Every structure is written in C-alpha cells, then in structure tokens.
Amino acid sequence: ALLDLAYAKDIPLVATNPANFAEADFHAAHDAMLCIAASAYVESEDRARSSPDAWMKPAKEMQRLFEDLPEALANTLVVAQRCAVMAPKRDPILPTVGDKAGQLRADATAGLERRLAHIPDADRDVYFQRLDFELNVITQMGFPGYFLIVADFIKWAKDNGIAVGPGRGSGAGSVVAWSLTITDLDPIKLGLLFERFLNPERVSMPDFDIDFCETRRGEVIRYVQQKY
C-alpha cells in the first residue's frame, strides 16, 4: 500500500531499517532491556518486544532486503548526503572569574604557605619553585579559571560537611591543586609528576578526578549549576 501511494503521488521511496542495537546477536539483550524498562518479565505474553531485525545492517544486507527497489536504496544515500554536517570546532568555554591568572597565583601562594606551616622541615625553595613552574604552565595553557572553579566548589563542599576524596589520578601530581585543597596529597613528598596532568606538549583540557559523598554529591552539582 505504501508503494502504491508513493507511485500514485510521485513521492520518492527511501529504504530504512530501525537500528536499536549494533549486531544481530544483541537482540536477546535488547529484548531483556525493554523488559527492565517496562518492569515486565521476558516470558510475559503481553509486553513490548524487540524486533530481531532492528540491528545496524551493513550495506550488503540492505541491498539484499531491497533488491526489488534499487531506487529506494539510491535515495537513502541522497538523504544521507543532505544531512551531512560538520560541527564547528571551538575551545571549551569556561565561566568568567575576573583576573583569573592573578587570583590563581595569589590563592595558590597563600594556600602553599598554609600547607607548609604544618611541615616545619620542608624545603620551601623546592615547593615554591614547583608552584611557580606549574602556575606558569597553567597560565600559558589558559586554564587558571578551571583551577579556580574546581577549588571553589570543593571548598564549598567541605565547608558544608560533604565528604570529598583526597585526590586520585594524574591531578594528584599538582602542587597548585594541593595548595588550593583540591587534593590532599603532597606531590613533592610522594614524588608525583605534574607533567602527567598538564603538559604544554599535549594540549588538552585538564581533568580532575574528584570523589564526593554519594548521597550528597547532587548538592555540589546544584551549587555549580546555580553559581556558574
């Protein structure tokens, strides 16, 4: 009936196939997922079912299915070509937080002073040289705002009694992060490398791995949404 209608109204045909899972043998898993979503049982008679044909068929399989309608297959490519789009590339947009570089340097320097006050035998020159090096790299790569924002919502969480992890992943290698209380691990004492976290030779957005109390992390997310 659809073919007769298309020819009667001179409407082009297009060959399509629902694609709900990648491979044909994923059908049983997809059918079980439908049951989970609908709070039904696999053996139930009256329930929504997944079609075993709803997989991402390759071109040869589609050609076999529609061998009597080559025009429909040709039109599929026409539609695909008309839908082609390339999203414009842009750098991540971070919220504005004033003089980001100056504020980061001031906050990190003050924070390191507070940290070292509890380590009387620390070699201050080693810590402050590392701090200066990291601040220069962070500023050069344009990420002072990122550090300030992360430090802000972690401080807010701690001030509101929300448990925050001590830090893990490559971010634990940053003296700046330690000074801002983003992490609680002394990277100089532990011999951790800042370059694993941020490196001018490999420009990419920094990424702190942060653990919040599972039952209250939603409060932190809402704080970030409302403020930024």
WOFENBEL-V277747 format. One record per backbone hydrogen bond with DSSP energy under -0.5 kcal/mol. CO is the residue of the C=O (numbers start at 1). NH is the residue of the N-H. E is the energy in kcal/mol with one decimal. If there is no record, write none. Layout:
BEGIN
co->CO nh->NH e->E
co->CO nh->NH e->E
END
This chain:
BEGIN
co->1 nh->5 e->-2.3
co->2 nh->6 e->-2.4
co->3 nh->7 e->-2.5
co->4 nh->8 e->-2.4
co->5 nh->9 e->-2.1
co->6 nh->10 e->-0.6
co->6 nh->11 e->-2.8
co->14 nh->16 e->-0.5
co->18 nh->20 e->-0.5
co->21 nh->56 e->-1.6
co->23 nh->26 e->-1.9
co->24 nh->27 e->-1.4
co->26 nh->30 e->-2.4
co->27 nh->31 e->-2.7
co->28 nh->32 e->-2.0
co->29 nh->33 e->-2.0
co->30 nh->34 e->-1.9
co->31 nh->35 e->-1.5
co->32 nh->36 e->-2.2
co->33 nh->37 e->-2.5
co->34 nh->38 e->-1.8
co->35 nh->39 e->-0.6
co->35 nh->40 e->-2.8
co->36 nh->39 e->-1.0
co->41 nh->44 e->-1.5
co->45 nh->47 e->-1.4
co->51 nh->54 e->-1.7
co->53 nh->55 e->-1.6
co->54 nh->20 e->-2.5
co->54 nh->21 e->-1.1
co->55 nh->57 e->-1.6
co->58 nh->62 e->-1.9
co->59 nh->63 e->-2.5
co->60 nh->64 e->-1.8
co->61 nh->65 e->-2.2
co->62 nh->66 e->-2.2
co->64 nh->67 e->-1.0
co->66 nh->69 e->-1.9
co->69 nh->72 e->-1.0
co->69 nh->73 e->-1.3
co->70 nh->74 e->-2.2
co->71 nh->75 e->-2.1
co->72 nh->15 e->-1.7
co->72 nh->76 e->-1.2
co->73 nh->77 e->-1.1
co->74 nh->78 e->-1.4
co->75 nh->79 e->-2.5
co->76 nh->80 e->-2.2
co->77 nh->81 e->-2.5
co->78 nh->82 e->-1.8
co->79 nh->83 e->-1.4
co->80 nh->84 e->-0.7
co->81 nh->84 e->-0.5
co->85 nh->87 e->-0.5
co->92 nh->94 e->-0.7
co->98 nh->100 e->-2.0
co->99 nh->103 e->-2.7
co->100 nh->104 e->-2.6
co->101 nh->105 e->-2.2
co->102 nh->106 e->-2.2
co->103 nh->107 e->-3.0
co->104 nh->108 e->-2.8
co->105 nh->109 e->-2.3
co->106 nh->110 e->-2.3
co->107 nh->111 e->-2.4
co->108 nh->112 e->-2.4
co->109 nh->113 e->-1.9
co->110 nh->114 e->-1.8
co->111 nh->115 e->-2.1
co->112 nh->116 e->-2.8
co->113 nh->117 e->-1.3
co->115 nh->118 e->-1.4
co->116 nh->119 e->-1.8
co->119 nh->122 e->-2.0
co->122 nh->124 e->-1.2
co->123 nh->126 e->-0.6
co->123 nh->127 e->-1.6
co->124 nh->128 e->-2.8
co->125 nh->129 e->-2.4
co->126 nh->130 e->-1.9
co->127 nh->131 e->-2.4
co->128 nh->132 e->-2.4
co->129 nh->133 e->-2.2
co->130 nh->134 e->-2.6
co->131 nh->135 e->-2.6
co->132 nh->136 e->-2.1
co->133 nh->137 e->-2.0
co->134 nh->138 e->-2.9
co->135 nh->139 e->-2.5
co->136 nh->140 e->-2.5
co->137 nh->141 e->-2.2
co->138 nh->142 e->-0.5
co->138 nh->143 e->-2.6
co->139 nh->142 e->-0.9
co->143 nh->147 e->-1.6
co->144 nh->148 e->-2.2
co->145 nh->149 e->-2.4
co->146 nh->150 e->-2.4
co->147 nh->151 e->-2.6
co->148 nh->152 e->-2.0
co->149 nh->153 e->-2.2
co->150 nh->154 e->-1.9
co->151 nh->155 e->-2.3
co->152 nh->156 e->-2.3
co->153 nh->157 e->-1.9
co->154 nh->158 e->-2.4
co->155 nh->159 e->-2.7
co->156 nh->160 e->-1.3
co->157 nh->162 e->-2.9
co->158 nh->161 e->-1.5
co->161 nh->163 e->-0.6
co->163 nh->213 e->-1.8
co->166 nh->184 e->-3.2
co->168 nh->209 e->-0.6
co->169 nh->172 e->-1.5
co->170 nh->173 e->-1.9
co->171 nh->174 e->-1.6
co->173 nh->175 e->-0.5
co->174 nh->178 e->-1.7
co->175 nh->179 e->-2.7
co->176 nh->180 e->-2.0
co->177 nh->182 e->-2.4
co->177 nh->183 e->-1.2
co->178 nh->181 e->-1.0
co->185 nh->187 e->-0.9
co->186 nh->190 e->-2.0
co->187 nh->191 e->-0.6
co->187 nh->192 e->-2.5
co->188 nh->191 e->-0.7
co->193 nh->196 e->-0.6
co->194 nh->197 e->-1.9
co->194 nh->198 e->-2.1
co->199 nh->202 e->-2.1
co->202 nh->199 e->-0.5
co->202 nh->204 e->-0.6
co->208 nh->210 e->-0.8
co->209 nh->168 e->-0.8
co->210 nh->212 e->-0.5
co->211 nh->165 e->-3.1
co->213 nh->216 e->-1.2
co->213 nh->217 e->-1.2
co->216 nh->219 e->-1.2
co->216 nh->220 e->-0.9
co->217 nh->221 e->-2.1
co->218 nh->222 e->-2.3
co->219 nh->223 e->-2.0
co->220 nh->224 e->-2.3
co->221 nh->225 e->-2.4
co->222 nh->226 e->-2.6
co->223 nh->227 e->-2.4
co->224 nh->228 e->-2.6
END
